[in-house]
């Protein structure tokens, strides 16, 4: 297995070989879990030297994909030969994974993913600022505050947004 870790968003390139059957899948799973536990969130897995993948190997990929989702991680597969592609097709998983032809294509997918994550963060930051303006700042100062019925100085909308944010665990404006 070859790995390459890159800066703030680690990219792990994994290139298994031979058969991804039960014994090999167990080792493959342990390696990917160790990398995930170590902070890896972007996995690029090459199948150019994989002769066959069994349901055990597929299970490892499905579980890795599921474990990456809460961390906004990414999994890109490349270099699938016809036998491996057939297994993915028969299992109905070919559409559930990002599959590209080459390592270079996979790295382009990673860059596209990184750009979309960064764009999402920018949008979230803008939304966070807007909500902060609606709710007022932490020190209680804001322009055009409307007194609510309870005299808290927050509008009904601001009170409801605060309540919703607290339920989601997002907290108020910072």
C-alpha positions in Angstrom: 0.0 0.0 0.0 1.4 3.4 -0.9 0.3 6.6 0.9 0.8 10.2 0.2 -0.4 12.8 2.8 -0.8 16.4 1.7 -1.1 19.4 4.0 -4.3 20.5 5.7 -6.5 18.1 3.8 -4.6 14.8 3.8 -4.9 12.8 0.7 -4.2 9.1 1.2 -3.4 7.2 -1.9 -3.9 3.4 -1.4 -3.0 0.9 -4.1 -3.8 -2.6 -3.0 -2.6 -5.6 -5.1 -3.8 -9.1 -5.9 -7.0 -10.4 -4.5 -9.2 -8.4 -2.1 -10.7 -11.5 -0.5 -11.5 -12.1 3.1 -7.9 -12.2 4.5 -6.6 -9.4 2.3 -9.8 -7.3 3.0 -9.2 -7.6 6.8 -5.7 -6.2 6.4 -7.0 -3.5 3.9 -9.7 -2.6 6.4 -7.2 -2.2 9.3 -4.9 -0.1 7.2 -7.7 2.3 6.1 -9.1 2.5 9.7 -5.7 3.3 11.0 -5.4 6.1 8.4 -8.9 7.4 9.2 -8.1 7.4 13.0 -4.9 9.3 12.2 -6.9 12.1 10.6 -7.1 11.1 6.9 -10.3 12.3 5.3 -9.6 12.0 1.6 -8.9 8.5 0.2 -7.9 7.8 -3.4 -7.8 4.0 -4.0 -6.2 2.5 -7.1 -7.3 -0.9 -8.4 -4.8 -1.2 -11.3 -3.1 -4.2 -9.6 -6.2 -5.8 -8.1 -7.1 -9.0 -9.9 -10.4 -9.6 -8.0 -12.5 -8.0 -5.3 -14.9 -10.1 -3.3 -17.8 -9.0 -1.1 -15.4 -8.6 1.8 -13.4 -6.0 -0.2 -16.6 -4.3 -1.2 -17.7 -4.2 2.4 -14.5 -2.4 3.4 -15.1 0.3 0.8 -18.8 0.7 1.7 -17.9 1.1 5.4 -15.1 3.5 4.6 -17.4 5.6 2.6 -19.9 5.6 5.5 -17.2 6.5 8.0 -16.0 9.4 5.9 -19.5 11.0 5.5 -19.7 12.6 8.9 -16.3 14.1 8.4 -17.0 15.5 5.0 -14.5 13.1 3.6 -14.1 11.8 0.1 -13.4 8.5 -1.5 -12.3 8.2 -5.1 -11.6 4.9 -6.9 -9.5 4.6 -10.0 -8.1 2.1 -12.4 -10.8 -0.6 -12.1 -10.1 -3.4 -14.6 -13.1 -5.2 -16.2 -13.3 -7.9 -13.5 -13.4 -5.4 -10.7 -15.8 -3.2 -12.6 -18.1 -6.2 -13.2 -18.3 -6.8 -9.4 -19.2 -3.2 -8.8 -21.9 -3.3 -11.6 -23.4 -6.6 -10.4 -23.6 -5.4 -6.8 -25.3 -2.1 -8.0 -22.5 0.0 -6.4 -21.0 1.4 -9.5 -23.1 4.6 -9.2 -22.5 4.9 -5.4 -18.8 5.6 -5.7 -16.7 8.2 -7.5 -14.9 6.0 -10.1 -12.4 7.5 -12.6 -9.9 6.0 -15.0 -6.5 7.1 -13.7 -4.7 8.4 -10.7 -4.5 11.8 -12.4 -8.2 11.9 -12.9 -8.7 10.9 -9.2 -6.5 13.8 -8.1 -8.5 16.2 -10.2 -11.6 14.8 -8.5 -10.0 15.6 -5.1 -9.2 19.1 -6.2 -12.8 19.6 -7.3 -14.0 18.2 -4.0 -11.7 20.5 -2.0 -13.0 23.5 -4.0 -16.6 22.5 -3.3 -15.8 22.1 0.5 -14.2 25.5 0.5 -17.1 27.1 -1.3 -19.5 25.5 1.3 -17.4 26.9 4.1 -17.6 30.4 2.5 -21.4 30.1 2.1 -21.7 28.9 5.7 -19.6 31.7 7.0 -21.8 34.2 5.1 -24.9 32.6 6.5 -23.4 32.6 10.0 -22.7 36.3 9.7 -26.2 37.0 8.5 -27.7 35.0 11.4 -25.4 36.8 13.8 -26.7 40.2 12.5 -30.3 39.0 12.9 -29.7 37.7 16.4 -27.4 40.5 17.5 -23.9 40.2 18.9 -22.8 38.3 22.0 -22.6 41.6 24.0 -26.3 42.3 23.2 -25.7 45.3 20.9 -27.5 45.4 17.6 -29.3 47.9 15.5 -33.0 48.0 15.2 -33.7 45.5 18.1 -37.4 45.0 18.7 -38.5 44.2 22.2 -40.2 40.9 22.5 -43.1 40.2 24.9 -40.7 38.8 27.5 -38.7 42.0 27.4 -35.5 40.2 26.4 -34.7 42.7 23.6 -34.9 40.1 20.9 -37.5 39.9 18.2 -39.7 36.8 18.0 -37.7 35.8 14.9 -34.4 36.2 16.7 -35.7 34.2 19.7 -36.9 31.4 17.4 -33.6 31.3 15.5 -31.7 31.1 18.7 -33.9 28.3 19.9 -33.4 26.3 16.7 -29.6 26.9 16.7 -29.5 25.7 20.3 -31.4 22.5 19.4 -29.0 21.8 16.6 -26.0 22.3 18.9 -24.8 25.2 16.8 -25.1 27.8 19.6 -25.7 31.4 19.1 -23.5 34.0 17.3 -19.9 34.3 18.2 
